[in-house]
Amino acid sequence: MIEKTINFFKNLSIRYKLLLTFFLLLFVIAAGVTFAINYYNQRFIGDMTEESNKQIMKEMNAELDSIYAQINQLYTTFNNQDLYKIFLNEDNNSNFENVYKELQYESLIKNIINANNLQEHISGILLYANQDTNSYIGTGAINPNFQIEKTDWYKKFVESQTGRLLYGPFSEDLKSENSKKNNVIYFIRSWHIPVSSGISRSEYPFILFNINASIFTDIFKKYSGNTKVVLVTDSSHQPLFTVNMGKEEEEQIISIIEEHMINSKERETYFNKTWSITRTFNNNLGWNIYSAESTRDAFRDMNRLIRNIYLIILSAGGAAILLALYLTRKIIMPLTILNQMINKIEEKDVFLDIQTKDELGQIGERFNQMKRRMQDMAEKMYMSKMQEKEAQLSALQAQINPHFLYNTLDNIYCIAQVEGSEHIISLTDNLSKMMRYSMSMKNHYVPLAKELEHVKSYINILNVRFDDSILLDFQVEDAWDIEIPKLSMQPLAENAWNHGILPKKGHHGTIQFHISVQEDTCIIQVLDDGIGISLEKSQEINKSLEQINYDDTNTYSTGSGIALKNVNNRIMLEDGESYGVRLYPRDEGGCQVIVKMKLHK
């Protein structure tokens, strides 16, 4: 589809391309203006709504924190009182005395609640030491068969291991069937009973406050007014309270919260053309509180403004289209004349007849100059191709020499086999292998085995000359499947021979190649037991090897065509300055060359 559209545009005339471009530009301007107005109006409306909601949420949070602080203070007071003594039955106390003691403690608790002005907030208090030792003080009677340890809120209190729990809102489950059950929130905290009391501590003692849920609902209604809706969720994002919220609105707001706000802890506001939502978190209660307000009215005015701007753009665009039709006609006419000129230029040895000195005349003169230059270039290109063919013929002739040399070496090899001359057989065979390998440069990287075979051929030739004085050893650790730069290892063996073993008395020595792989790096160590190298000399050479160097006067160059510095230059050019060749003296005598290059498989 895209390719067809591009081809269609290419086949249009220049006039229609200009008109189409103009229409697209007009559309982009209209879209840009619309976007800008929407963007800045949204920001303005969103900022105002956000500031208002943040202030309301701040005040709401402060009131919720005040209630929490009062109830928490009440808990502290009860926890410090010796209320557990209500459960202690002394042998010398009569039943009447025990009942009287319970009434005294019940009166004490109610007086403390009234003194803190929490009688409207708290409808009951449960003092729980264990299943057999507990007391409920409040409106209504507690169910005598109620098993607290099996309730969901008790299990969560035990699992929390924090000694506190806020549970609800839900209908009271402590009350008997005939008692009125209110919608409450349980505020539960651990009760610290001394061990000396003698009360069984096999369970988790706690003090439970029945908090009327309507207290919180009234706070949310107070700050929401008639225009805002409020949604309160727990830490698991389960709804607890809703204010001024219908079913449809609840689904919309919950969908926005789940998509844009739950997984973003830093995002406290969300704004679109339907809703403005502000979130706050009450640390004490562990509630997420969302205040949402419809933004439809604000955007209705903005859309009216956008429609008026569209009318202005369309009116200006209509006038601009008429002007574009006129201008494109004036612009295209000279191009038509130019097209006719070009048709004449395509004819051989035909030049334009220039009769005017205006812009078209100047362009025509330049066309004539361009045609003359093109004819000159065509002649030069023809001569260049002829010279290239001659060079190719010369190159083909030059290839005769190495082929003649290979054939000659093969003839010497065959004659040596007939005559039984093992030395000549070895020399010609290894020299032929080295020359064929060295002169075939089709591949820049070769398998490790081929490069090692080239090193063997080189050492075999030396051993014929020097009566098997060199022992060659390869140690390859999980590296047979790698590739290395061609002709990168023979110079290492040549360096060990020329500078280490050859100057040694008797010319006897060992050259060892240790090849290993470490992560993405290939490491080649070449060890010899020659005359060695001084620490100062190795440092001098290594310093010059730290950068690419094309100077042929360095003392470590062998002059054989591919020396150590050439290997170092090639590796650094391919892999970077952190790779290359370094030389070090060996403690046991001789020299050690370490080569690092990138791993290629």
Solvent accessible surface area in square Angstrom, and as a share of the most:
residue,aa,sasa,rsa
1,M,184,0.82
2,I,134,0.68
3,E,125,0.56
4,K,151,0.64
5,T,76,0.44
6,I,85,0.43
7,N,69,0.35
8,F,128,0.53
9,F,74,0.31
10,K,131,0.55
11,N,126,0.65
12,L,43,0.21
13,S,59,0.38
14,I,87,0.44
15,R,71,0.26
16,Y,130,0.50
17,K,56,0.24
18,L,69,0.35
19,L,15,0.08
20,L,62,0.31
21,T,72,0.42
22,F,54,0.22
23,F,86,0.36
24,L,100,0.50
25,L,101,0.50
26,L,41,0.21
27,F,143,0.60
28,V,91,0.52
29,I,86,0.44
30,A,17,0.13
31,A,46,0.36
32,G,38,0.36
33,V,50,0.29
34,T,28,0.16
35,F,142,0.59
36,A,38,0.29
37,I,27,0.13
38,N,22,0.11
39,Y,94,0.36
40,Y,138,0.52
41,N,41,0.21
42,Q,54,0.24
43,R,126,0.46
44,F,130,0.54
45,I,26,0.13
46,G,9,0.08
47,D,76,0.39
48,M,117,0.52
49,T,20,0.12
50,E,42,0.19
51,E,113,0.50
52,S,54,0.35
53,N,0,0.00
54,K,87,0.37
55,Q,96,0.43
56,I,36,0.18
57,M,4,0.02
58,K,144,0.61
59,E,76,0.34
60,M,1,0.01
61,N,24,0.12
62,A,61,0.47
63,E,52,0.23
64,L,0,0.00
65,D,50,0.26
66,S,56,0.36
67,I,12,0.06
68,Y,20,0.08
69,A,57,0.44
70,Q,67,0.30
71,I,3,0.01
72,N,39,0.20
73,Q,101,0.45
74,L,0,0.00
75,Y,10,0.04
76,T,54,0.32
77,T,39,0.22
78,F,0,0.00
79,N,29,0.15
80,N,111,0.57
81,Q,66,0.29
82,D,66,0.34
83,L,1,0.00
84,Y,26,0.10
85,K,81,0.34
86,I,14,0.07
87,F,36,0.15
88,L,54,0.27
89,N,112,0.58
90,E,100,0.45
91,D,153,0.79
92,N,129,0.66
93,N,43,0.22
94,S,56,0.36
95,N,123,0.63
96,F,157,0.65
97,E,79,0.35
98,N,25,0.13
99,V,81,0.47
100,Y,117,0.44
101,K,42,0.18
102,E,85,0.38
103,L,105,0.52
104,Q,93,0.42
105,Y,37,0.14
106,E,56,0.25
107,S,55,0.36
108,L,62,0.31
109,I,0,0.00
110,K,93,0.40
111,N,88,0.45
112,I,22,0.11
113,I,19,0.10
114,N,74,0.38
115,A,82,0.63
116,N,48,0.25
117,N,107,0.55
118,L,0,0.00
119,Q,91,0.40
120,E,123,0.55
121,H,33,0.15
122,I,9,0.05
123,S,18,0.12
124,G,3,0.03
125,I,1,0.00
126,L,0,0.00
127,L,1,0.01
128,Y,0,0.00
129,A,0,0.00
130,N,10,0.05
131,Q,59,0.26
132,D,136,0.71
133,T,27,0.16
134,N,49,0.25
135,S,25,0.16
136,Y,32,0.12
137,I,11,0.06
138,G,33,0.31
139,T,87,0.51
140,G,46,0.44
141,A,62,0.48
142,I,51,0.26
143,N,40,0.21
144,P,118,0.74
145,N,127,0.65
146,F,35,0.15
147,Q,84,0.37
148,I,5,0.02
149,E,62,0.28
150,K,132,0.56
151,T,17,0.10
152,D,71,0.37
153,W,3,0.01
154,Y,14,0.05
155,K,103,0.43
156,K,93,0.39
157,F,8,0.03
158,V,39,0.23
159,E,127,0.57
160,S,41,0.26
161,Q,165,0.73
162,T,97,0.56
163,G,21,0.21
164,R,102,0.37
165,L,34,0.17
166,L,43,0.21
167,Y,46,0.17
168,G,19,0.18
169,P,30,0.19
170,F,50,0.21
171,S,63,0.40
172,E,2,0.01
173,D,40,0.21
174,L,0,0.00
175,K,4,0.02
176,S,24,0.15
177,E,145,0.65
178,N,153,0.78
179,S,23,0.15
180,K,164,0.70
181,K,77,0.33
182,N,42,0.22
183,N,86,0.44
184,V,0,0.00
185,I,0,0.00
186,Y,0,0.00
187,F,7,0.03
188,I,0,0.00
189,R,40,0.15
190,S,28,0.18
191,W,5,0.02
192,H,120,0.54
193,I,7,0.03
194,P,56,0.35
195,V,122,0.70
196,S,106,0.69
197,S,16,0.10
198,G,69,0.66
199,I,19,0.10
200,S,62,0.40
201,R,111,0.40
202,S,96,0.62
203,E,45,0.20
204,Y,119,0.45
205,P,16,0.10
206,F,0,0.00
207,I,0,0.00
208,L,0,0.00
209,F,0,0.00
210,N,0,0.00
211,I,3,0.01
212,N,31,0.16
213,A,1,0.01
214,S,62,0.40
215,I,29,0.15
216,F,2,0.01
217,T,34,0.20
218,D,83,0.43
219,I,10,0.05
220,F,0,0.00
221,K,115,0.49
222,K,130,0.55
223,Y,38,0.15
224,S,5,0.03
225,G,40,0.39
226,N,154,0.79
227,T,100,0.58
228,K,21,0.09
229,V,9,0.05
230,V,1,0.00
231,L,3,0.01
232,V,0,0.00
233,T,7,0.04
234,D,39,0.20
235,S,83,0.53
236,S,73,0.47
237,H,69,0.31
238,Q,106,0.47
239,P,62,0.39
240,L,39,0.19
241,F,16,0.06
242,T,62,0.36
243,V,3,0.02
244,N,76,0.39
245,M,30,0.13
246,G,38,0.37
247,K,148,0.63
248,E,121,0.54
249,E,62,0.28
250,E,40,0.18
251,E,102,0.46
252,Q,58,0.26
253,I,1,0.00
254,I,45,0.23
255,S,59,0.38
256,I,23,0.12
257,I,7,0.04
258,E,99,0.44
259,E,127,0.57
260,H,61,0.27
261,M,0,0.00
262,I,40,0.20
263,N,138,0.71
264,S,40,0.26
265,K,180,0.76
266,E,161,0.72
267,R,93,0.34
268,E,69,0.31
269,T,33,0.19
270,Y,27,0.10
271,F,45,0.19
272,N,40,0.21
273,K,91,0.38
274,T,40,0.23
275,W,8,0.03
276,S,5,0.03
277,I,1,0.00
278,T,4,0.02
279,R,22,0.08
280,T,25,0.15
281,F,96,0.40
282,N,2,0.01
283,N,125,0.64
284,N,70,0.36
285,L,13,0.07
286,G,21,0.20
287,W,8,0.03
288,N,14,0.07
289,I,1,0.00
290,Y,1,0.00
291,S,2,0.01
292,A,1,0.01
293,E,41,0.18
294,S,49,0.32
295,T,6,0.03
296,R,115,0.42
297,D,97,0.50
298,A,36,0.28
299,F,6,0.02
300,R,126,0.46
301,D,86,0.45
302,M,7,0.03
303,N,54,0.28
304,R,115,0.42
305,L,86,0.43
306,I,15,0.07
307,R,136,0.50
308,N,78,0.40
309,I,39,0.20
310,Y,84,0.32
311,L,119,0.59
312,I,120,0.61
313,I,25,0.13
314,L,119,0.59
315,S,81,0.52
316,A,63,0.49
317,G,2,0.02
318,G,35,0.34
319,A,64,0.50
320,A,31,0.24
321,I,48,0.25
322,L,124,0.62
323,L,103,0.51
324,A,12,0.09
325,L,67,0.33
326,Y,124,0.47
327,L,82,0.41
328,T,8,0.05
329,R,143,0.52
330,K,113,0.48
331,I,94,0.48
332,I,35,0.18
333,M,109,0.49
334,P,50,0.32
335,L,64,0.32
336,T,69,0.40
337,I,71,0.36
338,L,27,0.13
339,N,86,0.44
340,Q,106,0.47
341,M,35,0.15
342,I,69,0.35
343,N,80,0.41
344,K,110,0.47
345,I,23,0.12
346,E,137,0.61
347,E,95,0.43
348,K,171,0.73
349,D,98,0.51
350,V,55,0.32
351,F,73,0.31
352,L,14,0.07
353,D,112,0.58
354,I,57,0.29
355,Q,158,0.70
356,T,74,0.43
357,K,190,0.81
358,D,69,0.36
359,E,128,0.58
360,L,37,0.19
361,G,6,0.05
362,Q,99,0.44
363,I,60,0.31
364,G,0,0.00
365,E,72,0.32
366,R,166,0.60
367,F,37,0.16
368,N,8,0.04
369,Q,78,0.35
370,M,74,0.33
371,K,15,0.06
372,R,116,0.42
373,R,139,0.51
374,M,113,0.51
375,Q,65,0.29
376,D,74,0.38
377,M,113,0.51
378,A,59,0.46
379,E,116,0.52
380,K,143,0.61
381,M,112,0.50
382,Y,137,0.52
383,M,109,0.49
384,S,61,0.39
385,K,120,0.51
386,M,83,0.37
387,Q,114,0.51
388,E,97,0.43
389,K,123,0.52
390,E,107,0.48
391,A,61,0.47
392,Q,100,0.44
393,L,107,0.53
394,S,65,0.42
395,A,53,0.41
396,L,108,0.54
397,Q,121,0.54
398,A,59,0.46
399,Q,94,0.42
400,I,109,0.55
401,N,106,0.55
402,P,32,0.20
403,H,106,0.47
404,F,142,0.59
405,L,71,0.35
406,Y,22,0.08
407,N,88,0.45
408,T,46,0.27
409,L,13,0.07
410,D,58,0.30
411,N,91,0.47
412,I,70,0.35
413,Y,64,0.24
414,C,70,0.42
415,I,108,0.55
416,A,4,0.03
417,Q,94,0.42
418,V,126,0.73
419,E,130,0.58
420,G,47,0.45
421,S,34,0.22
422,E,123,0.55
423,H,123,0.55
424,I,79,0.40
425,I,30,0.15
426,S,35,0.23
427,L,58,0.29
428,T,12,0.07
429,D,47,0.24
430,N,11,0.06
431,L,74,0.37
432,S,12,0.08
433,K,93,0.39
434,M,29,0.13
435,M,40,0.18
436,R,106,0.39
437,Y,35,0.13
438,S,38,0.24
439,M,106,0.47
440,S,50,0.32
441,M,114,0.51
442,K,184,0.78
443,N,95,0.49
444,H,80,0.36
445,Y,45,0.17
446,V,10,0.05
447,P,56,0.35
448,L,0,0.00
449,A,54,0.42
450,K,118,0.50
451,E,0,0.00
452,L,4,0.02
453,E,83,0.37
454,H,8,0.04
455,V,0,0.00
456,K,85,0.36
457,S,3,0.02
458,Y,27,0.10
459,I,4,0.02
460,N,61,0.31
461,I,30,0.15
462,L,10,0.05
463,N,20,0.10
464,V,33,0.19
465,R,162,0.59
466,F,46,0.19
467,D,122,0.63
468,D,111,0.58
469,S,6,0.04
470,I,10,0.05
471,L,115,0.57
472,L,41,0.20
473,D,45,0.23
474,F,44,0.18
475,Q,82,0.36
476,V,29,0.17
477,E,112,0.50
478,D,140,0.72
479,A,0,0.00
480,W,144,0.50
481,D,89,0.46
482,I,1,0.01
483,E,60,0.27
484,I,1,0.00
485,P,4,0.03
486,K,10,0.04
487,L,11,0.06
488,S,2,0.01
489,M,0,0.00
490,Q,19,0.08
491,P,1,0.01
492,L,1,0.01
493,A,0,0.00
494,E,13,0.06
495,N,8,0.04
496,A,3,0.03
497,W,6,0.02
498,N,49,0.25
499,H,77,0.34
500,G,4,0.04
501,I,0,0.00
502,L,60,0.30
503,P,74,0.47
504,K,65,0.28
505,K,196,0.83
506,G,43,0.42
507,H,67,0.30
508,H,108,0.48
509,G,11,0.10
510,T,32,0.19
511,I,0,0.00
512,Q,50,0.22
513,F,0,0.00
514,H,46,0.20
515,I,1,0.01
516,S,21,0.13
517,V,44,0.25
518,Q,111,0.49
519,E,164,0.74
520,D,92,0.48
521,T,22,0.13
522,C,1,0.01
523,I,18,0.09
524,I,1,0.00
525,Q,53,0.24
526,V,2,0.01
527,L,18,0.09
528,D,4,0.02
529,D,55,0.28
530,G,10,0.09
531,I,104,0.53
532,G,20,0.19
533,I,36,0.18
534,S,61,0.39
535,L,99,0.49
536,E,123,0.55
537,K,68,0.29
538,S,1,0.01
539,Q,104,0.46
540,E,109,0.49
541,I,11,0.05
542,N,18,0.09
543,K,149,0.63
544,S,34,0.22
545,L,2,0.01
546,E,97,0.43
547,Q,122,0.54
548,I,60,0.30
549,N,36,0.18
550,Y,151,0.57
551,D,65,0.34
552,D,110,0.57
553,T,111,0.65
554,N,31,0.16
555,T,93,0.54
556,Y,11,0.04
557,S,29,0.18
558,T,33,0.19
559,G,72,0.69
560,S,63,0.41
561,G,65,0.62
562,I,50,0.25
563,A,3,0.02
564,L,0,0.00
565,K,6,0.03
566,N,48,0.25
567,V,1,0.01
568,N,1,0.00
569,N,8,0.04
570,R,52,0.19
571,I,2,0.01
572,M,7,0.03
573,L,111,0.55
574,E,91,0.41
575,D,16,0.08
576,G,29,0.28
577,E,133,0.60
578,S,97,0.62
579,Y,35,0.13
580,G,4,0.04
581,V,0,0.00
582,R,54,0.20
583,L,6,0.03
584,Y,88,0.34
585,P,44,0.28
586,R,54,0.20
587,D,153,0.79
588,E,130,0.58
589,G,33,0.32
590,G,3,0.03
591,C,11,0.07
592,Q,39,0.17
593,V,3,0.02
594,I,41,0.21
595,V,1,0.00
596,K,91,0.39
597,M,3,0.01
598,K,86,0.37
599,L,42,0.21
600,H,63,0.28
601,K,157,0.67
